[in-house]
Amino acid sequence: MANDFLNFLLSLIIIIVAAKTSGYISTRFKQPSVLGELLAGVILGPTVLDMLHVWPVFHGSEEVLAEFITLMAELGVILLMLLAGLELHLSELLKSGKVSALAGVLGVLVPLGLGWGTAVLFGADSTEGLFLGL
């Protein structure tokens, strides 16, 4: 169990260092740091971290490590959504209220309608089409 935790800790250190480094590089190119951090997550992802099991340091229970990484990824998405909400300025949102509301409504209704229409076109009934549109 201790070996699994140490593997998780080492993987977490690799992820954090890669995310912070790529976030810094991203800001040097005048891009948001979140862009670099997301790219680091995509690059590291399951493929690179799975290749680490070749090293003797990472031998252990791969299922436990994968479960830890999945849990941390879900926590990361929650924190990313929290940060996005904290950076939202209500005054700017109210200034562009009509456009924001229209974009939000159309962003739901257009894919719903296209999914429903395509499903009905291919012979599904309306209920199944509505489900596919969602």
C-alpha atoms as an extended CHARMM CRD file, in Angstrom:
* protein
*
       134  EXT
         1         1  MET       CA              0.0000000000        0.0000000000        0.0000000000  PROA      1               0.0000000000
         2         2  ALA       CA              2.8320000000        2.4150000000        0.8050000000  PROA      2               0.0000000000
         3         3  ASN       CA              4.4460000000        1.6360000000       -2.5480000000  PROA      3               0.0000000000
         4         4  ASP       CA              1.1760000000        2.4980000000       -4.3230000000  PROA      4               0.0000000000
         5         5  PHE       CA              0.9940000000        5.8080000000       -2.4850000000  PROA      5               0.0000000000
         6         6  LEU       CA              4.5990000000        6.6440000000       -3.3660000000  PROA      6               0.0000000000
         7         7  ASN       CA              3.9220000000        5.8180000000       -7.0230000000  PROA      7               0.0000000000
         8         8  PHE       CA              0.9190000000        8.1090000000       -6.9100000000  PROA      8               0.0000000000
         9         9  LEU       CA              2.9300000000       10.8610000000       -5.2320000000  PROA      9               0.0000000000
        10        10  LEU       CA              5.7070000000       10.6210000000       -7.8120000000  PROA      10              0.0000000000
        11        11  SER       CA              3.1720000000       10.6910000000      -10.6520000000  PROA      11              0.0000000000
        12        12  LEU       CA              1.4690000000       13.6850000000       -9.0770000000  PROA      12              0.0000000000
        13        13  ILE       CA              4.7870000000       15.5360000000       -8.8080000000  PROA      13              0.0000000000
        14        14  ILE       CA              5.4920000000       14.8390000000      -12.4820000000  PROA      14              0.0000000000
        15        15  ILE       CA              2.0260000000       16.1000000000      -13.4420000000  PROA      15              0.0000000000
        16        16  ILE       CA              2.2820000000       19.2790000000      -11.3620000000  PROA      16              0.0000000000
        17        17  VAL       CA              5.7890000000       20.1400000000      -12.5700000000  PROA      17              0.0000000000
        18        18  ALA       CA              4.8030000000       19.5470000000      -16.2000000000  PROA      18              0.0000000000
        19        19  ALA       CA              1.6090000000       21.6000000000      -15.8240000000  PROA      19              0.0000000000
        20        20  LYS       CA              3.3260000000       24.5320000000      -14.1410000000  PROA      20              0.0000000000
        21        21  THR       CA              6.2370000000       24.4860000000      -16.5960000000  PROA      21              0.0000000000
        22        22  SER       CA              3.9750000000       24.3910000000      -19.6270000000  PROA      22              0.0000000000
        23        23  GLY       CA              1.7700000000       27.0800000000      -18.0640000000  PROA      23              0.0000000000
        24        24  TYR       CA              4.8200000000       29.3170000000      -17.6880000000  PROA      24              0.0000000000
        25        25  ILE       CA              5.8850000000       28.6250000000      -21.2740000000  PROA      25              0.0000000000
        26        26  SER       CA              2.3650000000       29.4260000000      -22.4190000000  PROA      26              0.0000000000
        27        27  THR       CA              2.4340000000       32.8200000000      -20.6720000000  PROA      27              0.0000000000
        28        28  ARG       CA              5.7590000000       33.5970000000      -22.3410000000  PROA      28              0.0000000000
        29        29  PHE       CA              3.9480000000       33.2280000000      -25.6910000000  PROA      29              0.0000000000
        30        30  LYS       CA              1.2400000000       35.6210000000      -24.3980000000  PROA      30              0.0000000000
        31        31  GLN       CA             -1.3230000000       32.8430000000      -24.0310000000  PROA      31              0.0000000000
        32        32  PRO       CA             -3.3010000000       31.9610000000      -20.8790000000  PROA      32              0.0000000000
        33        33  SER       CA             -1.4550000000       29.6490000000      -18.5210000000  PROA      33              0.0000000000
        34        34  VAL       CA             -4.4970000000       27.3520000000      -18.4750000000  PROA      34              0.0000000000
        35        35  LEU       CA             -3.8320000000       26.5580000000      -22.1380000000  PROA      35              0.0000000000
        36        36  GLY       CA             -0.3530000000       25.2600000000      -21.3480000000  PROA      36              0.0000000000
        37        37  GLU       CA             -1.5850000000       23.3400000000      -18.3320000000  PROA      37              0.0000000000
        38        38  LEU       CA             -4.3240000000       21.6550000000      -20.3700000000  PROA      38              0.0000000000
        39        39  LEU       CA             -1.8400000000       20.7850000000      -23.1100000000  PROA      39              0.0000000000
        40        40  ALA       CA              0.4550000000       19.2350000000      -20.5120000000  PROA      40              0.0000000000
        41        41  GLY       CA             -2.4540000000       17.1410000000      -19.2720000000  PROA      41              0.0000000000
        42        42  VAL       CA             -3.2720000000       15.9860000000      -22.7810000000  PROA      42              0.0000000000
        43        43  ILE       CA              0.3590000000       15.1580000000      -23.5450000000  PROA      43              0.0000000000
        44        44  LEU       CA              1.0490000000       13.4180000000      -20.2380000000  PROA      44              0.0000000000
        45        45  GLY       CA             -2.3430000000       11.7840000000      -20.0040000000  PROA      45              0.0000000000
        46        46  PRO       CA             -2.6120000000        8.0540000000      -19.7660000000  PROA      46              0.0000000000
        47        47  THR       CA             -0.0830000000        7.3390000000      -22.5060000000  PROA      47              0.0000000000
        48        48  VAL       CA              3.0180000000        8.9360000000      -21.0440000000  PROA      48              0.0000000000
        49        49  LEU       CA              2.1890000000        7.9400000000      -17.4820000000  PROA      49              0.0000000000
        50        50  ASP       CA              1.6220000000        4.3440000000      -18.5990000000  PROA      50              0.0000000000
        51        51  MET       CA              5.0600000000        4.3220000000      -20.2090000000  PROA      51              0.0000000000
        52        52  LEU       CA              6.5590000000        5.1710000000      -16.8070000000  PROA      52              0.0000000000
        53        53  HSD       CA              5.7890000000        1.6390000000      -15.5750000000  PROA      53              0.0000000000
        54        54  VAL       CA              8.8760000000        0.4680000000      -17.4460000000  PROA      54              0.0000000000
        55        55  TRP       CA             11.0280000000        2.1950000000      -14.8320000000  PROA      55              0.0000000000
        56        56  PRO       CA             11.6930000000        0.1490000000      -11.6830000000  PROA      56              0.0000000000
        57        57  VAL       CA             10.4530000000        3.0090000000       -9.4850000000  PROA      57              0.0000000000
        58        58  PHE       CA              6.9090000000        2.6940000000      -10.8450000000  PROA      58              0.0000000000
        59        59  HSD       CA              6.3810000000       -1.0480000000      -10.4220000000  PROA      59              0.0000000000
        60        60  GLY       CA              3.3110000000       -1.7840000000       -8.3890000000  PROA      60              0.0000000000
        61        61  SER       CA             -0.4130000000       -1.9600000000       -8.7090000000  PROA      61              0.0000000000
        62        62  GLU       CA             -1.3270000000       -0.1880000000      -11.9390000000  PROA      62              0.0000000000
        63        63  GLU       CA             -5.0380000000       -0.3410000000      -11.1170000000  PROA      63              0.0000000000
        64        64  VAL       CA             -4.5960000000        1.6060000000       -7.8860000000  PROA      64              0.0000000000
        65        65  LEU       CA             -2.4140000000        4.2040000000       -9.6030000000  PROA      65              0.0000000000
        66        66  ALA       CA             -4.9400000000        4.5580000000      -12.4440000000  PROA      66              0.0000000000
        67        67  GLU       CA             -7.7390000000        4.9980000000       -9.8980000000  PROA      67              0.0000000000
        68        68  PHE       CA             -5.7660000000        7.6970000000       -8.0750000000  PROA      68              0.0000000000
        69        69  ILE       CA             -5.0050000000        9.5250000000      -11.3260000000  PROA      69              0.0000000000
        70        70  THR       CA             -8.6610000000        9.3290000000      -12.4150000000  PROA      70              0.0000000000
        71        71  LEU       CA             -9.7820000000       10.7110000000       -9.0700000000  PROA      71              0.0000000000
        72        72  MET       CA             -7.2810000000       13.5540000000       -9.3030000000  PROA      72              0.0000000000
        73        73  ALA       CA             -8.3580000000       14.2890000000      -12.8940000000  PROA      73              0.0000000000
        74        74  GLU       CA            -11.9760000000       14.6160000000      -11.7820000000  PROA      74              0.0000000000
        75        75  LEU       CA            -10.9130000000       16.8860000000       -8.9430000000  PROA      75              0.0000000000
        76        76  GLY       CA             -8.8860000000       18.9340000000      -11.4330000000  PROA      76              0.0000000000
        77        77  VAL       CA            -11.9190000000       19.4270000000      -13.6750000000  PROA      77              0.0000000000
        78        78  ILE       CA            -13.9530000000       20.5980000000      -10.6850000000  PROA      78              0.0000000000
        79        79  LEU       CA            -11.2320000000       23.0750000000       -9.6940000000  PROA      79              0.0000000000
        80        80  LEU       CA            -10.8960000000       24.2870000000      -13.2980000000  PROA      80              0.0000000000
        81        81  MET       CA            -14.6260000000       24.9960000000      -13.4210000000  PROA      81              0.0000000000
        82        82  LEU       CA            -14.3580000000       26.8080000000      -10.0750000000  PROA      82              0.0000000000
        83        83  LEU       CA            -11.5380000000       29.0050000000      -11.3800000000  PROA      83              0.0000000000
        84        84  ALA       CA            -13.4840000000       29.7550000000      -14.5560000000  PROA      84              0.0000000000
        85        85  GLY       CA            -16.4280000000       30.8360000000      -12.4320000000  PROA      85              0.0000000000
        86        86  LEU       CA            -14.2350000000       32.9940000000      -10.2080000000  PROA      86              0.0000000000
        87        87  GLU       CA            -12.7700000000       34.7850000000      -13.2320000000  PROA      87              0.0000000000
        88        88  LEU       CA            -16.2440000000       35.5870000000      -14.5770000000  PROA      88              0.0000000000
        89        89  HSD       CA            -17.0510000000       39.2740000000      -14.1630000000  PROA      89              0.0000000000
        90        90  LEU       CA            -20.7610000000       39.7590000000      -13.5960000000  PROA      90              0.0000000000
        91        91  SER       CA            -20.7340000000       43.3740000000      -14.8180000000  PROA      91              0.0000000000
        92        92  GLU       CA            -19.2740000000       42.3270000000      -18.1830000000  PROA      92              0.0000000000
        93        93  LEU       CA            -21.7890000000       39.5000000000      -18.4300000000  PROA      93              0.0000000000
        94        94  LEU       CA            -24.6780000000       41.9090000000      -17.7920000000  PROA      94              0.0000000000
        95        95  LYS       CA            -23.3690000000       44.3060000000      -20.4620000000  PROA      95              0.0000000000
        96        96  SER       CA            -23.5070000000       41.5660000000      -23.0620000000  PROA      96              0.0000000000
        97        97  GLY       CA            -26.5990000000       39.9240000000      -21.5800000000  PROA      97              0.0000000000
        98        98  LYS       CA            -28.6750000000       39.6200000000      -24.7420000000  PROA      98              0.0000000000
        99        99  VAL       CA            -25.8360000000       38.2030000000      -26.7970000000  PROA      99              0.0000000000
       100       100  SER       CA            -24.8200000000       35.8300000000      -23.9820000000  PROA      100             0.0000000000
       101       101  ALA       CA            -28.3750000000       34.6120000000      -23.4900000000  PROA      101             0.0000000000
       102       102  LEU       CA            -28.8880000000       34.1410000000      -27.2260000000  PROA      102             0.0000000000
       103       103  ALA       CA            -25.6150000000       32.2200000000      -27.5410000000  PROA      103             0.0000000000
       104       104  GLY       CA            -26.5150000000       30.0380000000      -24.5680000000  PROA      104             0.0000000000
       105       105  VAL       CA            -30.0050000000       29.2420000000      -25.7990000000  PROA      105             0.0000000000
       106       106  LEU       CA            -28.9090000000       28.6160000000      -29.3830000000  PROA      106             0.0000000000
       107       107  GLY       CA            -25.9690000000       26.5440000000      -28.1380000000  PROA      107             0.0000000000
       108       108  VAL       CA            -28.5020000000       24.1290000000      -26.6670000000  PROA      108             0.0000000000
       109       109  LEU       CA            -31.3640000000       24.3060000000      -29.1590000000  PROA      109             0.0000000000
       110       110  VAL       CA            -29.3850000000       24.0500000000      -32.4210000000  PROA      110             0.0000000000
       111       111  PRO       CA            -27.5340000000       20.7990000000      -31.5540000000  PROA      111             0.0000000000
       112       112  LEU       CA            -30.7530000000       19.4150000000      -30.0640000000  PROA      112             0.0000000000
       113       113  GLY       CA            -32.6790000000       20.1940000000      -33.2340000000  PROA      113             0.0000000000
       114       114  LEU       CA            -29.9500000000       18.8850000000      -35.5190000000  PROA      114             0.0000000000
       115       115  GLY       CA            -29.6390000000       15.6510000000      -33.5400000000  PROA      115             0.0000000000
       116       116  TRP       CA            -33.3930000000       15.1610000000      -33.4700000000  PROA      116             0.0000000000
       117       117  GLY       CA            -33.7550000000       15.9540000000      -37.1750000000  PROA      117             0.0000000000
       118       118  THR       CA            -30.9310000000       13.6390000000      -38.1840000000  PROA      118             0.0000000000
       119       119  ALA       CA            -32.3150000000       10.7900000000      -36.0830000000  PROA      119             0.0000000000
       120       120  VAL       CA            -35.8220000000       11.2050000000      -37.5270000000  PROA      120             0.0000000000
       121       121  LEU       CA            -34.3110000000       11.4100000000      -41.0290000000  PROA      121             0.0000000000
       122       122  PHE       CA            -32.6810000000        8.0180000000      -40.4410000000  PROA      122             0.0000000000
       123       123  GLY       CA            -35.9510000000        6.4440000000      -39.3130000000  PROA      123             0.0000000000
       124       124  ALA       CA            -35.9530000000        6.8480000000      -35.5360000000  PROA      124             0.0000000000
       125       125  ASP       CA            -39.1680000000        7.9260000000      -33.8620000000  PROA      125             0.0000000000
       126       126  SER       CA            -39.4570000000       11.3520000000      -32.2070000000  PROA      126             0.0000000000
       127       127  THR       CA            -38.6590000000       10.1670000000      -28.6820000000  PROA      127             0.0000000000
       128       128  GLU       CA            -35.4860000000        8.4030000000      -29.7710000000  PROA      128             0.0000000000
       129       129  GLY       CA            -34.5480000000       11.4340000000      -31.8760000000  PROA      129             0.0000000000
       130       130  LEU       CA            -34.9860000000       13.7150000000      -28.8840000000  PROA      130             0.0000000000
       131       131  PHE       CA            -32.7910000000       11.4130000000      -26.8140000000  PROA      131             0.0000000000
       132       132  LEU       CA            -30.0990000000       11.4180000000      -29.5090000000  PROA      132             0.0000000000
       133       133  GLY       CA            -30.3400000000       15.1890000000      -29.7940000000  PROA      133             0.0000000000
       134       134  LEU       CA            -29.5670000000       15.5430000000      -26.1220000000  PROA      134             0.0000000000
